[in-house]
Structure formats: structure tokens, C-alpha cells
Amino acid sequence: MNRIRIVIVDDHTLFREGVAELLSCHPSIEIVAMGATAEDAVRLSNEYLPAILLLDMGIPGGGLNAVQAVAADNPVIKIVILTASETSMLAALKAGASSYVLKGVSAQELYAIIQGVMAGESYVTPALAAGLLREMSRPGQSPSPALDPLNSLSEREHQILDQVAQGLSNREIGLALGLSEKTVKHYMTNILAKLHLRNRVEAALLVQKDGQAVRRS
């Protein structure tokens, strides 16, 4: 059985170790590393390439900075925010976090959330969901380019999606961009999740509908 590899980053040692111990009780989960700072989050993500980065927003160096860096460098990693703060939720989700969970959640609930994230789902603590909807529906928010799903893609993801729109296969994209076919497949999985699409055909159609190549200027 392939276990879910997780890196936990939280500057409160007791909390971090407690979460690790509780999650490790599940045979499907492996805690591969732990850290305390934004720098740790980036370094450990690059070193271990976990399936999930479980991250506190209040870490030294800034949780949001860590989310942005990890999402840009390793888009295949699913970032789950586990924090006490409600104020950075929208920014974290825009930056690339898959889920935003408040501390106080039970171990079983956290495990269920992790399973859902691995299945491609996103999660926001129900108590925060209404606030998120209000924030996204504020005047000037909905039409903002920042909320355009295509704008959530990294530069590399734009490059790959542009190639998909031209009809290239993962292997051909890999040859064109100097990536392995497996890496391209990981990128495509992340692109489809960000754009809420089911397959590469829908992705290509979205690019055509947008009326321009989705390449950052």
C-alpha cells in the first residue's frame, strides 16, 4: 500500500509532535519530516517532495510566504493549512493552498480531510466558509483578474497548458520543455485541479475559449 507522505511545519513543538503522533496511527500515513519555519517548509518540500504539506500560517518567516514558494516550486504538493488564524484564509487559498483548517479539529476529521485532499477535493472549515463566500462576492472581487482561474497557474503550468492547447502529448511536452513525462503528468494533475476541469480536452477548450495562448507576459 502506498502511504500518504506528509511534512508537518509548525513552530509549536508540542502541537507539531502531537499531530504527527496522531496521524501516524493511521497505517496509510507516513510523517516523513517536520519543521518550524517557512524556510523549513520550502527546504523539506524540496527534499522530500511529500504528497501533503501540513502548514501553520503563524510560523516564523510567514506561512503565506511558504505557501507561495512551495506552490511555485512543487505544484504537485497539496498544501493543507492547519492554523489558529482566520485572517489569511483567502490569501492562502489564492496562493495555492488546497485546504484551510482551524486548529481544534479532531484527529479523525483531519484524517478525513487529508483523504479528501488526496482525492482532489478542497476543504475550508465550515465556520469559515460563509466568510469566504462573502469576501469573494464583495464589490470588485468577482471581476478581478486575480480570481480568474488561469491566473492561479504558475509560469511552468502556463507553458504546459499552452502546449496542451496545441495538441501535444505529455511525452511531447516533456521533450519540448526538458521535463520527464512523469513530471508533466504531475503538472497536468495540478492544472486540472486548479481549473476544476476533468481532463486535458476541457483544458484545451478553455484555452481556445479564452482566445489567447495562456502564457505569462
C-alpha positions in Angstrom: 0.0 0.0 0.0 1.3 3.4 -0.9 1.2 5.6 2.1 0.5 9.3 2.1 3.8 11.1 2.8 3.3 14.2 4.9 5.6 17.0 6.1 4.4 19.0 9.1 5.6 22.6 9.7 4.5 24.3 12.9 6.7 26.3 15.4 4.9 24.9 18.4 6.9 21.7 19.1 4.3 20.0 21.4 1.5 20.6 18.9 3.6 19.5 15.9 4.7 16.3 17.6 1.2 15.6 18.8 -0.3 15.9 15.3 2.4 13.7 13.9 1.8 11.0 16.5 -2.0 11.1 16.0 -1.7 10.9 12.2 0.9 8.2 12.4 -1.7 5.9 14.0 -3.2 5.5 10.5 -1.3 2.9 8.5 -1.9 4.8 5.3 0.1 7.9 6.5 3.8 8.4 6.9 5.2 11.5 8.5 8.5 12.0 6.6 9.8 15.2 8.2 8.9 18.1 10.5 10.0 21.7 10.7 9.2 25.0 12.4 9.7 27.9 9.9 8.8 29.0 6.4 12.4 28.2 5.4 11.9 24.6 6.7 8.7 24.3 4.7 10.4 25.1 1.5 13.5 23.1 2.2 11.7 20.0 3.4 9.2 20.2 0.5 12.1 20.2 -2.0 14.0 17.5 -0.2 11.2 15.0 0.4 8.5 16.0 -2.2 5.7 14.9 0.1 2.1 14.4 -1.0 0.9 16.9 1.6 2.5 19.8 3.4 0.6 20.4 6.7 1.4 24.0 7.5 0.7 26.6 10.2 0.2 30.2 8.9 1.9 31.7 12.0 5.4 30.2 11.5 8.5 32.4 11.5 9.1 33.6 8.1 5.4 33.7 7.3 3.1 30.8 6.4 1.9 32.7 3.3 5.4 33.1 2.0 5.9 29.3 2.4 2.7 28.6 0.6 3.7 30.8 -2.4 7.2 29.3 -2.6 6.1 25.7 -2.3 3.2 26.1 -4.8 5.6 27.7 -7.3 8.4 25.2 -6.9 6.5 22.0 -6.3 2.9 22.3 -7.6 2.3 18.6 -7.1 2.4 19.0 -3.3 -1.0 19.6 -1.8 -0.8 22.3 0.9 -3.2 21.9 3.9 -3.2 24.9 6.3 -3.8 23.9 9.9 -3.8 27.1 11.9 -5.4 29.2 14.6 -5.8 32.3 12.5 -8.8 33.1 10.2 -7.4 36.2 8.7 -5.1 34.7 6.0 -7.6 32.2 4.6 -8.4 33.8 1.2 -4.8 34.8 0.6 -3.6 31.3 1.4 -6.2 29.7 -1.0 -5.3 32.1 -3.7 -1.6 31.4 -3.2 -2.1 27.7 -3.8 -3.3 26.0 -0.5 -5.7 23.2 -1.1 -7.5 23.4 2.3 -7.8 25.7 5.3 -8.5 24.1 8.6 -8.6 25.6 12.1 -6.8 24.1 15.0 -9.2 22.3 17.2 -10.3 19.9 14.6 -10.3 16.3 15.8 -7.7 13.8 14.6 -10.3 11.8 12.8 -11.7 14.9 11.0 -8.1 15.9 10.0 -7.5 12.4 8.6 -10.7 12.6 6.6 -9.7 16.0 5.2 -6.4 14.6 4.2 -8.0 11.7 2.4 -10.3 14.1 0.6 -7.4 16.4 -0.5 -5.6 13.3 -1.9 -8.8 12.6 -3.9 -8.6 16.0 -5.4 -11.0 17.8 -3.1 -10.6 21.2 -1.4 -11.7 21.9 2.1 -12.5 25.0 4.2 -13.6 24.7 7.8 -17.4 25.1 7.7 -17.3 28.0 10.2 -15.2 30.0 7.7 -17.0 29.0 4.5 -19.6 31.8 4.8 -17.0 34.4 5.4 -15.0 33.2 2.4 -18.1 33.5 0.2 -18.8 37.0 1.4 -15.2 38.0 0.8 -15.2 36.6 -2.8 -18.5 38.3 -3.6 -17.6 41.8 -2.3 -17.9 44.5 -4.9 -14.9 44.5 -7.2 -13.8 41.0 -6.1 -15.6 38.8 -8.6 -14.4 40.5 -11.8 -10.9 40.9 -10.5 -8.3 39.2 -12.7 -6.8 37.7 -9.6 -9.8 35.4 -9.3 -9.5 34.2 -12.9 -8.6 30.5 -12.5 -6.0 30.9 -15.3 -4.2 33.5 -13.2 -3.7 30.9 -10.4 -1.3 28.9 -12.6 2.4 29.1 -12.2 4.7 30.1 -15.2 5.6 26.5 -15.8 1.9 25.5 -15.7 1.1 28.2 -18.3 3.8 26.8 -20.5 2.5 23.2 -20.2 -1.2 24.3 -20.7 -0.1 26.2 -23.8 1.4 23.0 -25.2 -1.7 21.0 -24.3 -3.8 23.5 -26.3 -1.5 22.8 -29.3 -2.4 19.1 -29.0 0.9 17.8 -27.7 1.0 14.6 -25.5 2.7 14.5 -22.1 5.8 12.9 -23.7 6.0 15.6 -26.4 5.6 18.3 -23.8 8.3 16.8 -21.7 10.7 16.7 -24.7 9.9 20.3 -25.6 10.3 21.7 -22.0 13.1 19.4 -20.8 10.9 17.6 -18.3 10.2 13.9 -17.7 6.8 12.5 -18.8 6.0 11.7 -15.2 6.7 15.3 -14.1 4.5 16.7 -16.9 1.7 14.3 -15.7 2.0 15.7 -12.2 1.8 19.2 -13.5 -1.3 18.3 -15.5 -3.0 16.9 -12.4 -2.3 20.1 -10.6 -3.5 22.2 -13.5 -6.8 20.3 -13.8 -7.4 20.6 -10.1 -6.7 24.4 -10.1 -9.0 24.9 -13.1 -11.7 22.5 -11.8 -11.6 20.5 -15.1 -11.9 16.8 -15.7 -9.4 16.2 -18.5 -6.9 17.8 -20.9 -9.6 18.2 -23.6 -11.5 20.5 -21.4 -8.3 22.3 -20.6 -7.5 22.8 -24.3 -11.1 24.1 -24.9 -10.7 26.6 -22.1 -7.6 28.0 -23.6 -9.3 28.3 -27.0 -12.3 29.9 -25.4 -10.1 32.4 -23.6 -9.0 33.5 -27.1 -5.3 33.6 -26.5 -2.3 31.5 -25.6 -2.1 31.2 -21.8 1.5 32.3 -21.5 2.5 34.9 -19.0 3.9 38.0 -20.4 
